[in-house]
Amino acid sequence: MPEPRLTLWRAFVPSWAHLPLSGEGAARFGGRWNPIGPPAIYAARELSTAWAEYNQGFVQHPAPIAQLKLSGARLADLTDADTWRSLV
């Protein structure tokens, strides 16, 4: 049986369009949910949520938006209270 796939949306700063899945921007500058150091990719289950997250403090418009099809990825679901508590 094939692995289940998850569709996520990602809006990101245009200057990272050449490496949209690197997480390097978050590693260099940190983000709303991660410290400086570890790479992180911000993505959402809904396109509207990805766009809202992108607009938290950014003024660059328009944003490149990517639809991600993932399987076997390590994800942190920040909508789950137990996951959230384990990370803060």
C-alpha positions as a Markdown table, in Angstrom:
| # | Residue | x | y | z |
|---|---|---|---|---|
| 1 | Met | 0.0 | 0.0 | 0.0 |
| 2 | Pro | 1.5 | 3.4 | -0.9 |
| 3 | Glu | 2.4 | 5.9 | 1.8 |
| 4 | Pro | -0.3 | 8.5 | 2.4 |
| 5 | Arg | 0.5 | 11.9 | 0.9 |
| 6 | Leu | -0.2 | 15.2 | 2.5 |
| 7 | Thr | -0.8 | 18.4 | 0.5 |
| 8 | Leu | 0.5 | 21.6 | 2.1 |
| 9 | Trp | 0.9 | 25.2 | 0.9 |
| 10 | Arg | 3.9 | 27.4 | 1.3 |
| 11 | Ala | 4.2 | 31.2 | 0.6 |
| 12 | Phe | 7.7 | 32.5 | 0.9 |
| 13 | Val | 9.9 | 35.5 | 0.5 |
| 14 | Pro | 10.8 | 36.0 | -3.2 |
| 15 | Ser | 14.5 | 36.2 | -2.5 |
| 16 | Trp | 14.4 | 32.5 | -1.6 |
| 17 | Ala | 12.7 | 31.4 | -4.9 |
| 18 | His | 15.9 | 29.7 | -6.0 |
| 19 | Leu | 15.8 | 27.4 | -2.9 |
| 20 | Pro | 12.1 | 27.2 | -1.8 |
| 21 | Leu | 12.5 | 24.0 | 0.2 |
| 22 | Ser | 15.9 | 24.7 | 1.9 |
| 23 | Gly | 14.6 | 26.2 | 5.2 |
| 24 | Glu | 17.8 | 28.3 | 5.1 |
| 25 | Gly | 16.0 | 31.6 | 5.5 |
| 26 | Ala | 14.5 | 30.4 | 8.8 |
| 27 | Ala | 17.9 | 29.0 | 9.8 |
| 28 | Arg | 19.6 | 32.4 | 9.2 |
| 29 | Phe | 17.0 | 34.7 | 10.6 |
| 30 | Gly | 14.7 | 32.6 | 12.8 |
| 31 | Gly | 10.9 | 32.9 | 12.4 |
| 32 | Arg | 7.7 | 33.2 | 14.4 |
| 33 | Trp | 8.0 | 29.6 | 15.6 |
| 34 | Asn | 11.7 | 28.7 | 15.3 |
| 35 | Pro | 15.0 | 30.1 | 16.7 |
| 36 | Ile | 18.0 | 31.0 | 14.6 |
| 37 | Gly | 19.9 | 27.9 | 13.7 |
| 38 | Pro | 17.8 | 25.0 | 12.6 |
| 39 | Pro | 16.3 | 25.1 | 9.1 |
| 40 | Ala | 12.5 | 25.2 | 9.0 |
| 41 | Ile | 9.9 | 25.3 | 6.3 |
| 42 | Tyr | 6.6 | 27.0 | 7.1 |
| 43 | Ala | 3.6 | 25.4 | 5.4 |
| 44 | Ala | -0.1 | 25.1 | 5.9 |
| 45 | Arg | -2.9 | 22.8 | 5.0 |
| 46 | Glu | -4.9 | 25.6 | 3.5 |
| 47 | Leu | -3.7 | 28.2 | 0.9 |
| 48 | Ser | -5.4 | 31.0 | 2.8 |
| 49 | Thr | -3.5 | 30.1 | 6.0 |
| 50 | Ala | -0.2 | 30.0 | 4.1 |
| 51 | Trp | -0.9 | 33.5 | 2.8 |
| 52 | Ala | -2.0 | 34.8 | 6.2 |
| 53 | Glu | 1.2 | 33.4 | 7.8 |
| 54 | Tyr | 3.3 | 35.0 | 5.0 |
| 55 | Asn | 1.8 | 38.4 | 5.7 |
| 56 | Gln | 2.8 | 38.4 | 9.4 |
| 57 | Gly | 5.3 | 41.2 | 9.3 |
| 58 | Phe | 6.4 | 40.9 | 5.7 |
| 59 | Val | 6.0 | 43.7 | 3.1 |
| 60 | Gln | 7.2 | 41.9 | 0.0 |
| 61 | His | 4.4 | 41.3 | -2.4 |
| 62 | Pro | 3.6 | 39.2 | -4.4 |
| 63 | Ala | 4.9 | 36.0 | -2.8 |
| 64 | Pro | 5.8 | 32.8 | -4.6 |
| 65 | Ile | 3.4 | 30.1 | -3.5 |
| 66 | Ala | 4.1 | 26.4 | -3.8 |
| 67 | Gln | 1.9 | 23.4 | -3.4 |
| 68 | Leu | 3.8 | 20.7 | -1.6 |
| 69 | Lys | 3.0 | 17.0 | -1.9 |
| 70 | Leu | 4.7 | 15.3 | 1.1 |
| 71 | Ser | 5.1 | 11.7 | 2.2 |
| 72 | Gly | 7.4 | 10.5 | 5.0 |
| 73 | Ala | 8.2 | 14.1 | 6.1 |
| 74 | Arg | 8.9 | 15.1 | 9.7 |
| 75 | Leu | 6.2 | 17.6 | 10.5 |
| 76 | Ala | 5.2 | 19.5 | 13.7 |
| 77 | Asp | 1.4 | 20.1 | 13.7 |
| 78 | Leu | 1.1 | 23.3 | 15.7 |
| 79 | Thr | -2.7 | 22.9 | 15.8 |
| 80 | Asp | -2.3 | 20.0 | 18.2 |
| 81 | Ala | -2.1 | 21.1 | 21.8 |
| 82 | Asp | 0.2 | 18.3 | 23.0 |
| 83 | Thr | 2.6 | 18.9 | 20.2 |
| 84 | Trp | 2.6 | 22.7 | 20.9 |
| 85 | Arg | 3.3 | 22.1 | 24.6 |
| 86 | Ser | 6.2 | 19.8 | 23.8 |
| 87 | Leu | 7.9 | 22.4 | 21.7 |
| 88 | Val | 7.6 | 25.5 | 23.9 |
